[in-house]
Amino acid sequence: MIPFTDEELLPPVKDVIEKVRPSIKLDGGDIELIDIKDGVVYVQLQGACVGCGSSGTTLKFGVEQQLKTLIHPELRVVNVPHGFEDKLDQLG
């Protein structure tokens, strides 16, 4: 169980996303934090990342691994496809 509320997670999660953003932008992409619910970090890959075959690897071994290492090992990252920003309960 993650010992933080979603509100407490927001600042450190934003910091981690800002740390990984430059490497994502190098390849023409970007990442946006959509929400945090019950320790699940919902992000949206943008630009060249949309439809890229490596986007799953970027999320799991880039973003998620950094969040687990720097904040808490039980954090999970879910990519939010365009058009699903208001349907997070359908993702997982």
C-alpha positions as CSV (number, residue, x, y, z in Angstrom):
1,M,0.0,0.0,0.0
2,I,1.3,3.4,-0.9
3,P,1.6,5.6,2.2
4,F,0.8,8.8,0.4
5,T,-2.4,10.5,-0.7
6,D,-2.8,11.3,-4.4
7,E,-2.5,15.0,-3.4
8,E,0.8,14.3,-1.6
9,L,2.1,12.4,-4.7
10,L,1.4,15.3,-7.1
11,P,4.5,17.5,-6.5
12,P,7.1,14.7,-6.6
13,V,5.4,13.0,-9.6
14,K,5.4,16.3,-11.5
15,D,9.1,16.7,-10.6
16,V,10.0,13.2,-12.0
17,I,8.0,13.9,-15.2
18,E,9.9,17.2,-15.7
19,K,13.2,15.2,-15.3
20,V,12.3,12.7,-18.0
21,R,10.6,15.2,-20.3
22,P,13.8,16.4,-22.0
23,S,14.8,12.9,-23.1
24,I,11.3,12.3,-24.5
25,K,11.4,15.6,-26.3
26,L,14.7,14.7,-28.0
27,D,12.7,12.2,-30.0
28,G,10.0,14.6,-30.9
29,G,7.6,13.6,-28.2
30,D,6.2,14.9,-25.0
31,I,4.5,13.7,-21.8
32,E,1.6,15.3,-19.9
33,L,0.4,14.3,-16.4
34,I,-3.3,13.8,-16.6
35,D,-4.1,12.6,-13.0
36,I,-3.2,10.5,-10.1
37,K,-5.8,8.1,-8.7
38,D,-5.1,5.5,-5.9
39,G,-1.4,5.6,-6.6
40,V,-1.8,5.1,-10.4
41,V,-0.2,7.9,-12.4
42,Y,-2.1,8.7,-15.6
43,V,0.0,10.3,-18.3
44,Q,-0.5,11.0,-22.0
45,L,2.3,10.6,-24.4
46,Q,2.2,13.2,-27.2
47,G,3.9,14.2,-30.4
48,A,6.1,11.6,-32.0
49,C,5.3,9.2,-29.1
50,V,1.8,8.7,-30.2
51,G,1.7,5.4,-32.0
52,C,5.5,4.8,-31.5
53,G,6.4,1.2,-31.0
54,S,8.8,2.2,-28.2
55,S,6.2,4.2,-26.2
56,G,5.5,1.3,-23.9
57,T,9.1,0.9,-23.1
58,T,9.5,4.6,-22.5
59,L,6.6,4.4,-20.0
60,K,7.7,1.3,-18.1
61,F,11.5,1.6,-18.1
62,G,11.7,5.4,-18.2
63,V,8.9,7.1,-16.5
64,E,7.5,4.3,-14.2
65,Q,11.0,3.1,-13.2
66,Q,12.0,6.6,-12.1
67,L,8.7,7.0,-10.1
68,K,9.3,3.7,-8.4
69,T,12.9,4.5,-7.6
70,L,12.5,8.1,-6.5
71,I,9.1,8.0,-4.9
72,H,7.6,4.6,-4.1
73,P,8.0,1.1,-5.5
74,E,4.3,0.4,-5.9
75,L,3.5,3.3,-8.2
76,R,2.2,2.4,-11.6
77,V,2.0,4.4,-14.8
78,V,-0.9,4.2,-17.4
79,N,-0.8,5.9,-20.7
80,V,-4.1,7.7,-21.5
81,P,-5.0,7.5,-25.2
82,H,-6.2,10.7,-26.8
83,G,-9.9,11.0,-26.2
84,F,-9.9,9.0,-22.9
85,E,-8.9,11.9,-20.6
86,D,-12.4,11.8,-19.0
87,K,-12.6,8.0,-19.0
88,L,-9.7,7.0,-16.7
89,D,-11.9,4.4,-14.9
90,Q,-11.9,2.5,-18.2
91,L,-8.1,2.2,-18.3
92,G,-5.9,0.1,-16.2
